[in-house]
Amino acid sequence: MTNREIYESKKVSIQEALSHIRSGDCIIGGTYASEPVQLYSQLHTITDHVDDVHVWLCNERDNFPFMMDPAYQQHFTFNSAFYGTNERAMHNGGRVSYFPWYLSQVGHHLV
């Protein structure tokens, strides 16, 4: 099987990906240019059946509703390696924690 065939066999719609998220789950997205924009853009739509979803962020580029809209604050908490504009805005609500890291060692901590 080629890499392209493997990729195509694993690809799902955003709605299907969202259907797999449960209360208490942890979502770890990429940073800035590699963050799952389509998933993050729709994540707020599952708040009718999930709570306590933990999201690990780092330098996100957009103000996604699940992060910034107070209506969703009881459903999501955040850990971030970068305390940017969005994290500072969420800080007052006690929904975000900062975790320090060394970019040069990221690969070593993920294996």
HUNORSUL-V225169 format. One record per helix or strand of 3 or more residues. SS is the DSSP state (helix for helix, strand for strand). FROM is the first residue (numbers start at 0). LEN is the number of residues. If there is no record, write none. Layout:
# HUNORSUL-V225169
{{SS & FROM & LEN} {SS & FROM & LEN}}
This chain:
# HUNORSUL-V225169
{{helix & 2 & 8} {helix & 13 & 6} {strand & 25 & 3} {helix & 31 & 3} {helix & 36 & 10} {strand & 52 & 5} {helix & 64 & 4} {helix & 69 & 3} {strand & 75 & 5} {helix & 84 & 7} {strand & 95 & 3} {helix & 102 & 8}}
